[in-house]
Amino acid sequence: MGIKTRLLVATLSVATPVVGYYEGRSLLAYVDPVGTPTICDGWTRGVRLGDQATPAQCDAYTRQGLEEAAAVFERWVPDNVANSLTPKTLAAFLSFIYNAGPGGKGVKDGFVWLKKGGHSTMLLHLQAGRIAEACAQLPYWSKAGGRQLRGLVLRREAERKLCEEGLQ
């Protein structure tokens, strides 16, 4: 069945401000640090420089992105593990997936797939029910385009803190 609706609603209320804070909102498309046209709160799909958005469009993109992140999480993390998480812990993982994506073999590293073809250590820990160990993986994901970015270091620290707060 996947993540319980009640849990998902509570999680989105926690994850949305985290994503908004660390992504930063821009109503005008810009080029992100790795050269990708981006708008709103880190939305990249179909964006071209010169595009503009309204706050309502940005809210919709962010919600769509978090719902897509939840679908990735549901597909790859067993129900018994997913449904045992608190909203804070789940929000940390959804914020991460929103930012890093699922990844793709031969394409890029992400929550599910690494470029070299295997699964991420974070996912493997979650699949085995080792939630604290999965939270501890977040700081390792602070690079974009092969270089460490201060914004990602701060975001991953915040996501790890949120993730671990949910375990207490």
Secondary structure, DSSP 8 states (H G I E B T S, - for coil): --S-HHHHHHHHHHHHHHHHHHH--EEEEEE-TTS-EEEETTB-TT--TT-B--HHHHHHHHHHHHHHHHHHHHHHS-HHHHTTS-HHHHHHHHHHHHHH-S-BTTTB--SSB-TTSSB-HHHHHHHTT-HHHHHTTGGG--EETTEE-HHHHHHHHHHHHHHHHTT-
